């Protein structure tokens, strides 16, 4: 019974998508599996992607803000010729929202402009790159692709799992970033879209979406290359 309902829903949804465009891109529907490129693996989402999927799904439920398009897992070129990975990009009439998803089960707290502290519940403490700085770099690289748009059109959001305790003073809002738990993501973005002026038409939203789609659904070779690059950078920092 449930399986039949799911199949019927997928048929109706696909018909709705096809009504807008034969390849499903010019549609208001946002589907994580389509954007991820794993349409056939809906029941087998890897654990490493689960939190990213939850963020995507919550953003897809931001209603009453006009057209929105959402992309995930973008591999954007950076200044070194390597790539930087953007977890989620949410495009709306009010701007572009870059979401860094952190599935942490610990206490995180601001340390300085470059690093934060990660306090595990077993008592161990380690440093990690400031997620605010990390997402700032992501946005800077993204702006090179969308260079015609003003810096004010881009918004930074850092989302931690609900099981993570965040110690972050509001005074650091000078960094123009929102730091929050997943439970607050949907309402925060909804409030932001309502508070901001309209800067994009629907046609511009689709244009940005199509341009950025070129950097999604990358193959395993490109992902492994990116992981190797990240690990090299991490090891260099650990040796210092």
N, C-alpha and C positions, 0 to 999 in steps of 0.2 A: 504493500500500500504506500509506504513512505517513498520507496524507490520509484514508484510510478509517478507520484506527485513531483519528485525532484526532476525526473525526465521531462514531464510535461512543462514544468517551469522553465527548464533549459530551452525547450522548443519555442515557447512563447517569447522568451528573452532573445533568442537568436532571430526570430522573425522581426522583433522590434528593432534589433540592431541592423538587420538587412534592409529594413525600410529606410534607413538613413544613408547607408553606404554599403556596397557589396563586400568590402573588406572589414567592416565593423569599426572603422576609425572615427568617422564623423557622426558620433552618437553621444548622447549624454550619459549612457551607461558606462560605468567603470568596473572592470573585472580584473581582479588581481592575477588570476591564472593566465588570462590573455596577455596582460602586460608583462608577466614574468616569462611567457613563452612555454608554460607547462600546462596547456589546456587539458591534456590527457591524464594528468597526474593529480586531479583534484582531491583524491582521497589519500594521497601519499605525500603531503607537504613535508619537506625536511624540517627537523626540529630547528635548525639554524635559520630558517625562513619564517617560522611561525609568528614571531613577534612583529616582524616587518609586515606580515599579512594582516595582523590584528590592527596595526596602525593604518594600513591602507583601507581596511573595511570601515573603520571608524570615520575616516575622512570621506569615504563615499556616502556616509550618512549625514553629512553636513548639508542640511536642506535649507531652502529659502534664501539662497545666496546667488541664484542664477546658475548659468552653466559652469561646470567644473570638469577638468580632465586631470587624471592622476597617472603618473608614471612611476615605475619602481626599478631599482637596480640599474642606474645609469652609470656607464663608464665614460667619464669626461676626460679629455686630454688636459694635462697640466703643463706648466712652464718647462719642466725637465724632459718632456717628451714621453713621459710615462702616463699613467691614468690615475684619476681619483674617482672613488665610488660614491655616488649619491644614493641614499636609501630610497627616498621618496620625494617626488616633486609634485606639488598640488598647484594647478593653474586655475585661476578664477578671475572674474572681472576686476577684482580688487588688487590683483597682483600675483606674484609667484612665491610660493611657500616651500622652502627646502627643509625637509624633516630628517634629522639624524636620529635613528632608532637604536636605543641601547637596552638590550635585554639583560640587565644586571640584577643580581639578587644580593645586595649589600648596601652599605651606606656610602654615598658619594658626597663630597664637599669641595667647594671652591678652595684652591690653594693660592694660585697666583695667575697672572695673565696667560701663562703657558701650560700650567699643569693643574690637575685636580687630584684629590686623594680618594682612593678606593679602600674603604674599611670593610673587610669581610667580617661576617658574624662570628667567625672563629678567632677573631682578634688580630689577624694579620693585616698589614697596611702596605699599600703600594701606590705609586704615582701613575697617572695616565694622562695622555694629551688632553688639554682643555677641550671639551666637546664644543664649546663656543668658538674657540679658535679654529678647530677642525672644520666646523660648518661655515665659518667665515671664509676659509680657504676654498671650500666647495663652491660657495656662491661667487667668489672672485673668478674661479675657473668657468663657471656657468655663464657669467656675464661676458666673457670673451666670445662666447657663441651667440649670445643675445645682446650684442654690444649697442644696439640702437635704443635699448631701454634704460631708463634712469635707475640709479642705485636704489632709490626709494621704493621701487617696484618690487624689490626682493625682500623676503622675510625669512628669518632664521628661527627654527623651532627644534629644541632638543627634547626628545621624548624617552623617558626611562620607564621600565616596567613598573607596575603598581607595587610589586614586592620590594622595590628599591626605595630607600629613604634618602631624600634629597636635602642637603644642607646648603642652601643658596640664598644669600641675602639680596633683597630687592634692589639694593643700591647698585648692584652690578648690571641693572637694566641699561646702563650707559652703553653696553655692548650691543644693544638693539637685538636681543635674542630672548625668546621665551624658553624657560626650562621647566619641565612639568612631567607628571606621571601620565600614563596612558589614559587613565580615567578622566583626565581633564582636557585631552587633546581635542575631541570633537567640539565641545562648547567653547574652548578658547579660540579655535579657528573660526567658528561661527561668529563669535563676537568680533573678531578681527575683521572679517569680511564685511560685517555690517557697519563697522566704525570707519572703514576706509572709503575713499572716493573710488568711483569706477574709472579704471585706467585702460581696460581692454574691452574691445567688442568681441562678440562670439567668434567672428571670423579670425580675429587675432589670436584668440585662445586656441582654436584649431590649428592655426599656422604654427604657433609655438610648440604645440603638442607634436605635430608632424616633424618639425625640425629636431626636437629632442628624441623622438622615437628612433632616430638613426643610431642613438647611443645605448639602446636597450636590447634585450634578448641576445646578448653577446655569447659566444661559444665558450666551452670549457677551457680552451687554450688561452683565450684572452683573460678569463677570470684567474686562472692559475698564474699567469704572468703578473697580474696585478697583486695577487697574494704574495708572490715572491718579492716584488718591489716593496710592499709594506713591511714584510719581515726583515728585509735588508735595512730599511730605515730604522726599524725598532732595535735591531742588534747594534747599529751604530750608536744610538742614543744610550743603550745599556752599557756600552764600553766606555762612555765618557764619564 
